[in-house]
């Protein structure tokens, strides 16, 4: 082992605390890369493998009732590889031992028992062979404690039938399983049921017909022309516009989650890597200054400039190796923990968890690059030092009085306070970088802690101001408003209101979106339209009201005309003006007045859903029992349970997330504050020792050492708030999708919490270094050259 190698190990052992602080900052950046990029890749790889293995379709279409003879024409469309036709319908389920009704999506299974597309994976038992048998999706069975052989009832077109569970399954169509009107999976109240085709045909009058079809396309064939031809063929049979994979509900939710992880990977790691560059540059610069004589001696005995430069780069490389190693361990653990969280909400039969080796490799390359960039200036400076210059002490800085000195003198501050301010003015670049590093710590905390307040805003607007009903009753087909009187007569019912949803395609020029057009009566109290400011909005009787994201997608503003093409009924097309644009957080919403909708469609007053409030939502057993047999009812949504489930899910996830980011912000602060104070101590050891000899107390000397860093920490707070707000805004824009958006809500409490964490971490780090003052050997310090 050469002398330089021994020196390298000794230097690293001497600087291990400073190196550890820097390594932790780097490790945090590496961990975030593995957590976000690794998990997004894992979800993508799992989805791809699952879709390929179970032949997930590329195009999904539905109709009211299409003849099976049409299948040959669909199969003959150029580019179509395979098709699968089914009968599907929603129905109310009556589960033994459960008062509240559940909703099921009933799917026909081919008579030959072999689906061609979207192949369900049998997890237990066997497929149904006869009437009265059913296979249910595994999460539904688990949530309700079902075992093979257990019975429950289903309302098939007004006729209750008992079904016996013969097996459980998972399907690539239902990785994220949410019922109609729900926001998150509620496996206890919504299930997928597979029944024999002859049972479904008889129950819904679909013998020789189908109402849904899925298609796969050949490789390198565009999906759009096929969707157009499918629509053309199904149009006479009440078809809705076919959907591609991108708009298939389960796949769209998974896409949104992967996008969020990718946004985190782009936004946060550069913060940690940038701070690593700054810290390494600060520490290595001081090391080179302290080792000038050693550098001169090494050159005098024959070491080349290249070897000197490489020596200091290798010292930074050791820090990188430790940081990358710790980051790999922490990132792998975080990715695994997130995988377990995802397993609760995404129904994969397997999870390809292994983070790709390329992600580990890139994170290591980025870590080594960050430390190398930080050390490069100092290493090159050491290499350029001539032996004679290096062996002599550095020239002292030139001081002279300036305006700031006069201002400090005018303020009549104490001598220690003046020394702190003068130090900041003499070294403005270093002070600015230290302040900026701590402001980035504040920004990370601000950018992560706005989530709880944003969720509170979403919950308050979406659940307590807009949707205030206890139960939502869904009907198919729609029912006359006379049905409201029947619902109003049910036990425990306090209030009922109609609502109508119509599938439409909105278009303006070349831009179009498929949405559900919602209509409610004027003065509605249960399902209201509330904008982002909490104002109650009434739809204009002659126009259409759009959510902000839908208006942006259509490039539409107030007063513009949009084409409304109805996907059901007479399938008519109308041009309506945009009467308003409002901020909303769930879905792409469009609203019209209920009377105006009935007038447009030339129909009597009707409803596709009825909103209900109950006297006691938690004890309405008689209402829930009676509603299970209500005619033409195909589903119910218990909004009270929906709220509770949403709140419980968010509270647990937000707690985990805010804890992780609080730790990351603390790591940044400790890394910056500890190293800045440690460098101050090494630079000013003789000065501080001189002050002790001149009679300054130990507290005053500690104040001089700690005061500079703590003052910079205070100055960093408003800068960090501003940067954090910018990062938070970038994250909310990156998280926005057609499914949901996140409001940017930054409160005083968010800023205060971030500042308290950073200031506490800075104070602790400074105190740790200040303790070294009590162990200073004044005589030894005064004998040093600097």
PEZI-V691360 format. One record per pair of residues at least 12 apart in sequence whose C-alpha atoms are under 8 Angstrom apart, sorted by the first residue. I is the first residue (numbers start at 1). J is the second residue. D is the distance in Angstrom with one decimal. If there is no record, write none. Layout:
BEGIN
{{I;J;D} {I;J;D}}
END
This chain:
BEGIN
{{4;311;7.0} {5;311;8.0} {8;311;7.0} {8;314;7.8} {8;315;6.4} {11;315;7.9} {12;315;6.8} {12;318;7.9} {18;283;8.0} {18;671;7.8} {18;674;7.3} {18;675;5.9} {18;678;7.7} {19;319;5.8} {20;319;7.3} {20;322;7.9} {20;323;7.9} {21;667;7.7} {21;670;6.8} {21;671;4.6} {21;674;7.4} {21;675;7.5} {22;276;6.3} {22;279;6.6} {22;280;7.2} {22;319;7.2} {22;323;7.6} {22;671;5.5} {23;319;5.6} {23;320;6.4} {23;322;6.1} {23;323;4.0} {23;324;7.7} {24;323;5.9} {24;326;7.6} {24;327;7.9} {24;667;6.5} {24;671;7.4} {25;272;6.1} {25;273;7.9} {25;275;7.5} {25;276;6.5} {25;323;7.5} {25;664;7.9} {25;667;5.9} {25;668;5.5} {25;671;6.4} {26;272;6.2} {26;273;6.2} {26;276;5.9} {26;320;7.3} {26;323;5.3} {26;324;6.9} {26;327;7.3} {26;367;6.6} {27;323;4.5} {27;324;5.6} {27;325;7.5} {27;326;5.6} {27;327;3.9} {27;328;7.6} {27;330;7.8} {28;272;6.9} {28;327;6.1} {28;664;6.3} {28;667;7.7} {29;268;7.4} {29;269;4.7} {29;270;7.5} {29;271;7.7} {29;272;5.0} {29;273;6.3} {29;327;7.3} {30;269;7.2} {30;323;8.0} {30;324;6.4} {30;327;4.9} {30;328;6.7} {30;331;6.9} {30;363;5.7} {30;364;7.7} {30;367;7.3} {31;327;4.6} {31;328;6.2} {31;329;7.8} {31;330;5.7} {31;331;3.8} {31;332;7.5} {31;334;7.6} {32;264;7.9} {32;265;6.8} {32;268;7.4} {32;269;6.4} {32;331;6.5} {33;265;5.6} {33;269;6.4} {33;331;7.5} {33;359;7.8} {33;363;6.8} {34;328;7.3} {34;331;5.1} {34;332;6.7} {34;335;6.9} {34;355;7.4} {34;359;6.7} {34;360;7.1} {34;363;7.7} {35;331;5.4} {35;332;7.0} {35;334;5.9} {35;335;4.6} {35;338;7.9} {36;261;4.8} {36;262;6.3} {36;264;6.3} {36;265;5.5} {36;335;7.6} {37;261;6.7} {37;262;6.2} {37;265;6.0} {37;359;7.3} {38;335;6.9} {38;355;5.0} {38;356;6.9} {38;359;6.7} {39;261;7.4} {39;335;6.0} {39;338;7.7} {39;339;7.3} {39;353;7.7} {39;355;7.1} {40;258;5.1} {40;259;7.8} {40;261;5.9} {40;262;6.7} {41;355;7.3} {41;356;7.7} {42;351;7.6} {42;352;5.7} {42;353;5.5} {42;354;6.9} {42;355;6.4} {43;258;7.2} {43;351;7.6} {43;352;7.4} {43;353;8.0} {44;258;7.6} {45;352;6.5} {46;348;7.9} {46;350;7.4} {46;351;5.6} {46;352;5.0} {46;353;8.0} {50;172;6.7} {50;348;7.8} {51;118;8.0} {51;172;6.2} {54;117;7.0} {54;118;5.8} {54;119;4.9} {54;120;7.2} {54;121;7.7} {54;172;6.9} {55;116;7.5} {55;117;5.1} {55;118;5.4} {55;119;6.4} {56;117;5.9} {56;118;4.6} {56;119;7.4} {56;172;6.3} {56;173;7.2} {56;216;7.6} {57;117;6.2} {57;118;6.2} {57;214;5.9} {57;215;5.4} {57;216;4.8} {57;245;7.4} {58;214;7.4} {58;215;5.9} {58;216;4.9} {58;217;6.6} {58;223;7.5} {58;244;5.7} {58;245;5.4} {59;214;5.6} {59;215;5.1} {59;216;6.5} {59;223;7.5} {59;227;6.9} {59;242;6.6} {59;243;5.7} {59;244;4.7} {59;245;6.4} {60;212;7.5} {60;213;6.1} {60;214;4.7} {60;215;6.6} {60;242;5.5} {60;243;5.1} {60;244;6.3} {60;245;7.8} {60;248;7.7} {61;212;5.7} {61;213;5.4} {61;214;6.4} {61;230;7.7} {61;231;7.9} {61;239;7.3} {61;240;6.8} {61;241;6.9} {61;242;4.4} {61;243;6.4} {62;211;5.4} {62;212;4.2} {62;213;6.2} {62;239;5.5} {62;240;5.9} {62;241;8.0} {62;242;7.2} {63;210;7.8} {63;211;4.8} {63;212;6.2} {63;234;6.7} {63;235;7.9} {63;237;5.9} {63;238;5.0} {63;239;3.9} {63;240;6.3} {64;211;5.5} {64;237;6.0} {64;238;5.1} {64;239;6.5} {65;206;7.2} {65;209;6.1} {65;210;5.8} {65;211;5.2} {65;237;5.9} {65;238;7.3} {66;209;5.4} {66;210;5.4} {66;211;6.1} {66;234;7.0} {66;237;5.5} {67;208;6.1} {67;209;4.3} {67;210;6.5} {68;208;5.6} {68;209;5.0} {68;210;6.5} {70;233;7.8} {71;83;8.0} {71;85;7.8} {74;230;6.7} {74;233;7.5} {77;226;7.1} {77;229;7.4} {78;226;7.8} {79;217;5.5} {79;218;5.4} {79;221;6.1} {79;226;7.5} {80;215;6.8} {80;216;6.0} {80;217;4.5} {80;218;6.1} {80;226;7.6} {81;215;7.3} {81;216;5.5} {81;217;4.9} {81;218;5.4} {82;116;7.4} {82;117;7.6} {82;215;5.7} {82;216;5.4} {82;217;7.2} {83;116;7.2} {83;117;7.0} {83;213;6.9} {83;214;5.6} {83;215;4.4} {83;216;6.5} {84;115;7.2} {84;116;6.1} {84;117;5.9} {84;213;5.5} {84;214;5.2} {84;215;6.5} {85;210;6.2} {85;211;7.6} {85;212;5.8} {85;213;4.3} {85;214;6.5} {86;107;6.9} {86;108;5.7} {86;109;7.4} {86;110;7.7} {86;210;5.5} {86;211;6.4} {86;212;5.4} {86;213;6.2} {87;107;6.0} {87;108;5.3} {87;197;7.6} {87;200;6.7} {87;201;7.3} {87;206;7.4} {87;209;7.9} {87;210;5.1} {87;211;5.3} {87;212;6.1} {88;105;6.9} {88;106;5.5} {88;107;4.7} {88;108;6.5} {88;200;8.0} {88;211;6.7} {88;212;6.8} {89;105;5.8} {89;106;5.3} {89;107;7.0} {90;103;6.9} {90;104;5.6} {90;105;4.6} {90;106;5.9} {90;634;5.2} {90;635;6.5} {91;103;5.9} {91;104;5.4} {91;105;6.6} {91;106;7.1} {91;154;6.7} {91;155;5.9} {91;156;6.6} {91;157;8.0} {91;633;7.3} {91;634;4.3} {91;635;5.8} {92;104;6.3} {92;154;5.9} {92;155;5.5} {92;628;6.3} {92;633;7.0} {92;634;5.4} {92;635;5.2} {92;636;7.3} {93;152;7.4} {93;153;5.8} {93;154;4.5} {93;155;6.4} {93;628;7.3} {94;152;6.1} {94;153;4.9} {94;154;6.1} {94;628;6.7} {95;152;5.1} {95;153;6.5} {96;151;7.8} {96;152;6.2} {99;621;5.8} {99;624;6.2} {99;625;6.3} {100;621;7.2} {100;624;5.3} {100;625;7.2} {101;189;7.3} {101;624;6.4} {101;625;7.6} {101;627;7.8} {101;628;6.1} {101;636;7.1} {102;188;7.6} {102;189;4.4} {102;190;5.8} {102;191;7.9} {102;635;7.3} {102;636;6.9} {103;179;7.6} {103;189;6.1} {103;190;4.9} {103;191;6.6} {103;634;7.4} {103;635;5.0} {103;636;6.3} {104;190;5.6} {104;191;4.8} {104;192;5.6} {104;193;6.5} {104;635;7.5} {105;190;7.9} {105;191;6.4} {105;192;5.0} {105;193;6.0} {106;192;6.3} {106;193;4.8} {106;194;6.0} {106;195;7.0} {107;192;7.5} {107;193;6.0} {107;194;4.9} {107;195;6.2} {107;200;7.7} {108;194;5.8} {108;195;5.2} {108;196;5.6} {108;197;4.6} {108;199;8.0} {108;200;5.9} {109;194;6.1} {109;195;5.8} {109;196;5.0} {109;197;5.2} {110;196;6.8} {110;197;5.6} {111;196;6.7} {111;197;5.9} {111;198;7.4} {113;127;7.9} {117;214;7.3} {117;215;7.7} {117;216;7.9} {118;171;6.6} {118;172;6.0} {118;173;6.4} {119;171;6.5} {119;172;7.4} {120;169;6.1} {120;170;5.5} {120;171;4.3} {120;172;7.0} {121;169;5.3} {121;170;5.2} {121;171;6.1} {122;167;7.2} {122;168;6.1} {122;169;4.3} {122;170;6.7} {123;138;7.3} {123;167;7.3} {123;168;5.4} {123;169;4.9} {123;170;7.0} {124;167;5.2} {124;168;5.3} {124;169;7.0} {125;148;6.9} {125;166;5.6} {125;167;4.1} {125;168;6.7} {126;166;5.7} {126;167;5.0} {126;168;8.0} {127;166;6.5} {127;167;6.2} {128;166;6.2} {128;167;7.8} {128;194;8.0} {128;195;6.6} {128;196;6.5} {129;196;6.9} {130;196;6.8} {131;195;7.9} {131;196;7.0} {131;199;6.1} {132;161;7.5} {132;162;6.3} {132;163;4.6} {132;164;6.1} {133;163;5.3} {133;164;4.9} {133;165;6.0} {133;166;6.3} {133;195;6.9} {134;163;6.2} {134;164;6.0} {134;165;5.1} {134;166;5.9} {134;167;7.3} {134;193;6.5} {134;194;5.8} {134;195;5.2} {134;196;7.9} {135;165;5.7} {135;166;5.7} {135;167;4.7} {135;168;5.3} {135;169;6.9} {135;193;5.8} {135;194;5.2} {135;195;6.9} {136;165;7.1} {136;167;6.7} {136;168;5.0} {136;169;6.3} {136;191;6.8} {136;192;5.6} {136;193;4.6} {136;194;6.3} {137;168;5.3} {137;169;4.8} {137;170;5.5} {137;171;7.8} {137;191;6.4} {137;192;5.3} {137;193;6.7} {138;168;5.0} {138;169;5.4} {138;170;6.2} {139;187;5.9} {139;191;7.9} {139;347;7.6} {140;187;4.8} {140;188;5.8} {140;189;7.7} {140;190;6.8} {140;191;5.2} {140;192;7.6} {141;168;7.2} {143;187;5.9} {143;188;5.0} {144;188;5.7} {147;165;7.5} {148;164;8.0} {148;165;5.4} {148;166;5.5} {148;167;6.1} {149;164;5.6} {149;165;5.1} {149;166;6.0} {150;164;5.7} {150;165;5.6} {151;163;5.5} {151;164;4.4} {151;165;6.3} {152;164;6.7} {155;628;7.7} {155;629;7.1} {156;203;5.9} {156;204;7.6} {157;203;6.5} {157;204;6.6} {157;631;7.8} {157;632;6.7} {158;629;7.0} {158;630;7.6} {158;631;5.5} {158;632;6.5} {160;629;7.8} {170;347;7.2} {170;348;7.6} {170;349;6.9} {172;348;7.9} {173;250;6.5} {173;251;7.7} {174;250;5.8} {174;347;7.1} {175;250;5.8} {175;251;7.5} {175;346;5.1} {175;347;4.5} {175;348;6.1} {176;249;8.0} {176;250;4.8} {176;251;7.7} {176;253;7.0} {176;254;7.4} {176;345;6.5} {176;346;5.1} {176;347;6.3} {177;250;6.7} {177;346;7.8} {177;347;7.8} {178;190;7.2} {180;637;7.8} {181;637;7.0} {182;637;7.3} {182;642;7.0} {183;642;7.7} {183;646;7.6} {184;645;8.0} {184;646;6.7} {185;345;6.8} {186;642;7.7} {186;645;7.6} {223;244;7.4} {227;241;8.0} {227;242;5.8} {227;243;7.5} {227;244;7.9} {228;242;7.9} {230;242;7.3} {238;567;7.3} {238;568;5.9} {238;569;7.1} {238;571;7.9} {239;567;6.8} {239;568;7.2} {240;503;7.6} {240;567;5.0} {240;568;7.0} {241;505;7.9} {241;514;7.7} {241;567;7.0} {252;739;7.7} {253;739;7.3} {256;735;7.4} {256;737;6.6} {256;739;7.9} {259;734;7.6} {259;735;7.0} {260;734;6.9} {260;735;5.3} {263;731;6.8} {263;734;6.0} {263;735;7.4} {264;731;7.6} {267;727;7.3} {267;731;7.6} {268;444;7.7} {271;440;7.0} {272;668;7.5} {273;366;7.8} {273;367;7.1} {273;370;5.9} {274;370;7.3} {275;437;6.0} {275;668;7.7} {275;672;7.9} {276;370;6.3} {276;371;6.5} {276;374;7.4} {277;370;5.2} {277;371;5.7} {277;372;7.9} {277;373;6.3} {277;374;4.2} {277;375;7.8} {278;374;6.1} {278;433;7.3} {278;437;7.8} {279;374;7.4} {279;671;7.7} {279;672;6.7} {279;675;7.2} {280;316;7.1} {280;371;6.1} {280;374;5.0} {280;375;5.9} {281;373;8.0} {281;374;4.3} {281;375;5.2} {281;376;7.9} {281;377;7.5} {281;378;7.1} {282;430;8.0} {282;676;7.9} {282;679;7.9} {283;675;7.1} {283;679;6.9} {284;312;7.7} {284;316;8.0} {284;375;6.0} {284;378;6.1} {284;379;7.9} {285;375;7.8} {285;378;5.2} {286;679;6.8} {286;683;7.8} {288;378;6.7} {288;379;7.8} {288;382;6.4} {292;382;7.8} {292;390;4.9} {292;391;6.3} {292;392;7.8} {292;393;7.7} {293;390;5.5} {293;391;4.4} {293;392;7.0} {293;393;8.0} {294;391;7.6} {295;308;7.6} {295;382;7.1} {295;385;7.9} {295;387;7.4} {295;390;6.5} {295;391;7.8} {296;385;7.5} {296;386;7.0} {296;387;4.1} {296;388;6.7} {296;389;7.5} {296;390;4.7} {296;391;5.2} {297;387;6.9} {297;391;7.2} {299;387;6.0} {300;387;6.2} {305;383;4.6} {305;384;6.9} {306;383;6.9} {308;379;7.4} {308;382;6.9} {308;383;5.6} {309;379;4.7} {309;380;5.8} {309;382;6.6} {309;383;5.3} {310;379;7.4} {312;375;7.2} {312;378;8.0} {312;379;5.5} {313;372;6.2} {313;375;6.1} {313;376;6.8} {313;379;6.4} {316;371;5.6} {316;372;6.4} {316;375;6.4} {317;368;6.3} {317;371;6.6} {317;372;6.9} {319;371;7.6} {320;367;5.9} {320;368;5.4} {320;371;6.2} {321;364;8.0} {321;368;7.5} {323;367;7.6} {324;363;7.4} {324;364;5.8} {324;367;6.4} {328;360;7.2} {332;355;7.8} {336;353;7.4} {339;353;7.3} {393;785;7.2} {393;786;7.6} {404;425;7.8} {405;422;7.4} {408;421;7.7} {416;700;6.8} {416;701;7.7} {416;703;7.3} {416;704;5.6} {417;704;7.1} {417;707;8.0} {419;704;7.1} {420;704;6.0} {420;707;6.7} {420;708;5.5} {421;708;7.6} {423;708;7.9} {424;708;7.3} {431;712;7.2} {434;672;6.7} {434;673;7.7} {434;676;6.9} {434;709;7.9} {434;712;7.2} {435;712;5.1} {435;713;6.2} {435;715;7.0} {435;716;5.2} {436;716;6.5} {436;719;7.8} {436;720;7.9} {437;668;7.7} {437;669;7.7} {437;672;6.3} {438;668;7.2} {438;669;5.7} {438;672;6.5} {438;673;7.6} {438;713;6.3} {438;716;6.0} {438;720;7.5} {438;758;7.5} {439;713;7.7} {439;716;4.6} {439;717;6.0} {439;718;7.8} {439;719;5.8} {439;720;3.9} {439;721;7.6} {439;723;7.7} {440;668;8.0} {440;720;5.7} {440;723;7.3} {440;724;7.7} {441;665;4.9} {441;666;7.2} {441;668;5.5} {441;669;5.8} {441;720;7.2} {441;758;6.9} {442;665;6.9} {442;716;7.9} {442;717;6.7} {442;720;4.9} {442;721;6.6} {442;724;7.0} {442;754;5.6} {442;755;6.2} {442;758;6.3} {443;720;4.7} {443;721;5.8} {443;722;7.5} {443;723;5.5} {443;724;3.6} {443;725;7.4} {443;727;7.5} {443;754;7.9} {444;661;7.2} {444;664;7.9} {444;665;6.0} {444;724;6.2} {445;661;6.3} {445;662;6.2} {445;665;5.9} {445;724;7.4} {445;754;5.2} {446;721;6.7} {446;724;5.1} {446;725;7.0} {446;728;7.5} {446;750;6.3} {446;751;6.1} {446;754;5.8} {447;724;5.0} {447;725;6.5} {447;727;5.9} {447;728;4.6} {448;657;7.8} {448;658;6.3} {448;661;6.4} {448;728;7.5} {449;658;6.1} {449;750;6.1} {449;754;7.8} {450;728;7.5} {450;744;7.4} {450;745;6.2} {450;746;5.8} {450;747;7.9} {450;750;6.3} {451;654;7.3} {451;745;8.0} {452;654;6.6} {453;745;5.9} {453;746;7.2} {453;747;7.7} {454;742;6.6} {454;743;5.6} {454;744;6.3} {454;745;5.2} {455;650;7.9} {455;742;7.8} {457;743;7.5} {457;745;7.7} {458;585;6.7} {458;742;7.6} {458;743;7.6} {461;530;7.0} {461;531;8.0} {461;532;7.5} {461;534;7.0} {462;585;7.7} {462;586;7.8} {463;643;6.8} {465;528;7.3} {465;530;6.8} {465;534;7.7} {466;526;7.3} {466;527;5.6} {466;528;4.7} {466;529;5.8} {466;530;5.7} {467;526;6.0} {467;527;4.7} {467;528;6.5} {468;525;7.9} {468;526;4.9} {468;527;6.3} {469;526;5.3} {469;527;6.9} {469;611;5.8} {469;612;5.5} {469;613;5.2} {469;639;6.7} {470;611;7.6} {470;612;5.9} {470;613;4.9} {470;614;6.4} {470;617;6.5} {470;638;6.2} {470;639;5.1} {470;640;5.6} {471;611;6.1} {471;612;5.2} {471;613;6.6} {471;636;6.9} {471;637;5.6} {471;638;4.7} {471;639;5.5} {471;640;7.5} {472;609;6.7} {472;610;5.9} {472;611;4.8} {472;612;6.2} {472;636;5.6} {472;637;5.0} {472;638;6.5} {472;639;7.1} {473;609;5.3} {473;610;5.1} {473;611;6.5} {473;612;7.8} {473;633;7.0} {473;635;6.3} {473;636;4.7} {473;637;6.6} {474;608;6.2} {474;609;4.6} {474;610;6.9} {474;633;5.9} {474;634;5.8} {474;635;5.1} {474;636;5.9} {475;607;8.0} {475;608;5.3} {475;609;5.8} {475;632;5.8} {475;633;4.7} {475;634;5.4} {475;635;7.1} {476;608;6.8} {476;632;6.3} {476;633;6.9} {476;634;6.3} {477;608;7.0} {477;632;7.4} {478;606;6.4} {478;607;5.4} {478;608;4.4} {478;609;7.7} {479;606;5.5} {479;607;5.5} {479;608;6.4} {480;604;7.5} {480;605;6.2} {480;606;4.3} {480;607;6.3} {481;498;7.2} {481;605;6.0} {481;606;5.2} {481;607;6.3} {484;496;6.7} {484;497;7.4} {484;498;7.3} {484;610;7.1} {490;623;6.1} {490;626;7.5} {491;620;7.9} {491;622;6.4} {491;623;5.2} {492;614;5.4} {492;615;5.2} {492;616;7.1} {492;620;6.4} {492;622;7.9} {492;623;6.4} {493;612;6.9} {493;613;6.1} {493;614;4.7} {493;615;6.3} {493;623;7.7} {494;612;7.5} {494;613;5.6} {494;614;5.3} {494;615;6.0} {495;612;5.7} {495;613;5.2} {495;614;7.3} {496;610;6.6} {496;611;5.5} {496;612;4.7} {496;613;6.7} {497;524;7.2} {497;525;8.0} {497;526;7.1} {497;610;5.7} {497;611;5.1} {497;612;6.8} {498;520;6.6} {498;521;7.3} {498;606;7.9} {498;607;5.6} {498;608;7.8} {498;609;6.2} {498;610;4.6} {498;611;6.3} {499;518;7.3} {499;519;5.9} {499;520;4.9} {499;521;7.5} {499;594;7.6} {499;607;5.4} {499;608;6.3} {499;609;5.3} {499;610;5.9} {499;611;7.3} {500;518;5.9} {500;519;5.2} {500;520;6.6} {500;594;7.3} {500;606;7.3} {500;607;4.8} {500;608;4.8} {500;609;6.1} {501;516;6.0} {501;517;5.5} {501;518;4.7} {501;519;6.5} {501;607;8.0} {501;608;6.2} {501;609;7.8} {502;516;5.6} {502;517;5.1} {502;518;6.7} {502;566;7.1} {502;567;7.6} {502;568;7.4} {503;515;6.1} {503;516;4.6} {503;517;6.1} {503;566;6.2} {503;567;5.4} {503;568;6.8} {504;516;6.0} {504;517;6.3} {504;564;6.4} {504;565;5.4} {504;566;4.4} {504;567;5.2} {504;568;8.0} {505;563;7.9} {505;564;6.0} {505;565;5.1} {505;566;6.6} {505;567;7.2} {506;554;8.0} {506;562;6.5} {506;563;5.6} {506;564;4.9} {506;565;6.4} {507;554;6.6} {507;562;5.8} {507;563;5.2} {507;564;6.8} {508;554;5.9} {508;555;7.5} {508;556;7.3} {508;561;7.4} {508;562;5.2} {508;563;6.3} {511;553;7.1} {511;554;5.2} {511;555;7.4} {512;553;7.7} {512;554;6.1} {513;550;7.8} {513;553;7.7} {513;554;7.4} {515;588;6.6} {515;589;7.0} {515;590;7.4} {516;589;7.1} {516;590;7.0} {517;589;7.1} {517;590;5.2} {517;591;5.7} {517;592;7.3} {518;589;7.6} {518;590;6.2} {518;591;4.9} {518;592;6.5} {519;591;5.6} {519;592;5.0} {519;593;5.3} {519;594;4.7} {519;597;7.2} {520;592;7.4} {520;593;5.9} {520;594;4.8} {521;593;6.2} {521;594;5.0} {521;595;6.9} {522;538;6.8} {522;539;7.8} {522;593;6.7} {522;594;7.5} {523;538;7.5} {526;611;6.8} {526;612;7.9} {527;611;7.4} {530;584;7.8} {531;582;5.4} {531;583;5.1} {531;584;6.1} {532;582;7.2} {532;583;5.0} {532;584;6.2} {538;593;7.9} {539;579;7.7} {539;591;6.5} {539;592;5.4} {539;593;5.3} {540;579;6.2} {540;592;6.9} {540;593;6.5} {541;592;7.0} {541;593;5.4} {541;595;7.6} {541;596;5.5} {542;576;7.4} {542;577;7.6} {542;579;7.9} {542;596;6.9} {543;576;5.4} {543;577;5.0} {543;578;5.7} {543;579;5.1} {543;592;6.8} {544;576;6.4} {544;577;6.3} {544;578;5.1} {544;579;5.5} {544;580;7.3} {544;590;6.7} {544;591;5.7} {544;592;5.2} {545;578;6.0} {545;579;5.5} {545;580;5.0} {545;581;6.0} {545;582;7.7} {545;590;5.6} {545;591;4.9} {545;592;6.4} {546;578;7.1} {546;580;6.3} {546;581;5.0} {546;582;6.5} {546;588;8.0} {546;589;6.0} {546;590;4.6} {546;591;6.6} {547;581;5.5} {547;582;4.9} {547;583;5.7} {547;584;5.9} {547;588;6.3} {547;589;5.2} {547;590;6.4} {548;581;5.6} {548;582;5.4} {548;583;5.2} {548;584;6.9} {549;583;7.9} {549;588;6.5} {549;738;7.5} {550;588;5.2} {550;589;6.8} {550;590;7.9} {551;581;6.9} {556;578;7.6} {557;578;6.7} {557;580;7.9} {557;581;7.3} {558;577;7.6} {558;578;5.0} {558;579;5.7} {558;580;5.4} {558;581;6.7} {559;577;5.6} {559;578;5.2} {559;579;6.3} {560;577;5.5} {560;578;5.6} {561;575;6.2} {561;576;5.5} {561;577;4.3} {561;578;6.2} {562;575;5.6} {562;576;5.6} {562;577;6.2} {562;578;7.0} {563;575;4.5} {563;576;6.4} {564;576;7.1} {584;741;7.9} {585;740;5.3} {585;741;4.9} {585;742;6.4} {585;743;7.5} {586;739;6.1} {586;740;4.4} {586;741;6.6} {587;738;5.7} {587;739;4.4} {587;740;5.2} {588;738;6.1} {588;739;7.0} {588;740;8.0} {617;640;7.3} {662;757;7.6} {665;757;7.9} {665;758;7.2} {666;757;6.8} {666;758;6.3} {666;761;6.0} {669;758;6.0} {669;761;6.1} {669;762;6.0} {670;761;5.9} {670;762;6.1} {670;765;5.7} {673;709;6.6} {673;762;5.4} {673;765;6.0} {673;766;6.5} {674;762;7.6} {674;765;5.0} {674;766;6.0} {674;768;7.9} {674;769;7.0} {676;709;7.0} {677;705;7.1} {677;706;6.9} {677;709;6.6} {677;766;6.2} {677;769;6.6} {678;769;6.2} {680;705;6.9} {681;705;6.9} {681;769;8.0} {683;786;7.8} {685;781;6.7} {686;781;5.8} {686;782;5.6} {686;784;7.7} {686;786;6.9} {688;701;6.3} {689;776;7.9} {689;778;5.6} {689;781;7.0} {689;782;7.1} {690;782;7.6} {698;773;7.9} {698;774;7.7} {702;770;5.9} {702;773;7.2} {705;770;7.2} {706;766;5.8} {706;767;7.5} {706;770;7.0} {709;762;8.0} {709;766;7.6} {710;759;7.8} {710;762;6.9} {710;763;6.9} {710;766;7.9} {713;758;7.9} {713;759;6.6} {713;762;7.2} {714;759;7.5} {717;755;6.3} {721;751;6.5} {725;746;7.6} {728;744;7.2} {729;744;6.4} {732;744;6.6}}
END
